């Protein structure tokens, strides 16, 4: 285990410049674009399922919509963490311009943690999506691919 004093020595020797937080701008922007595309695809799928539910009132369709609701909330939280990360990067740069290097370092670390949290939420949302695809593929292998209304309660719907 690394003693805290050793970490403190490395942190104090670290130089944070305006270029450091600026490095995150393209990465965060691309993440936000991917999250937005994911959100739009799920929104379209929800609208389609909701329309079909109004026509058929199938319980399984409602369960699929509820599952997609959870995924949309995950994506919203991913976006919030990503935007907060970008926001703190900008604040960090302003603080660096003011000459408050210690505060800037703290803001930059928090920004990195928010980006990490955003990525962790993204990973969870991807896992849910992949589970749905595995269910579809198993059904195809068995020769009994489930129809949209035939999924069980545990099975998440397939989505992009």
KANORMO-V254684 format. One line per field, one symbol per residue. phi: phi as a letter, one per 20 degrees, with the letter a starting at -180 (. if undefined). A space follows every 10 residues. Layout:
phi: ???
//
This chain:
phi: .efgffffff ffefdddfff ffffgfffff ffffffffff ffffffffff fffffdlfff ffffffffff fffffgffff ffffffgfff fgffffffne ffffffffff ffffffffff ffffffgfff gfffffffff ffmcgffged feffffffbg
//
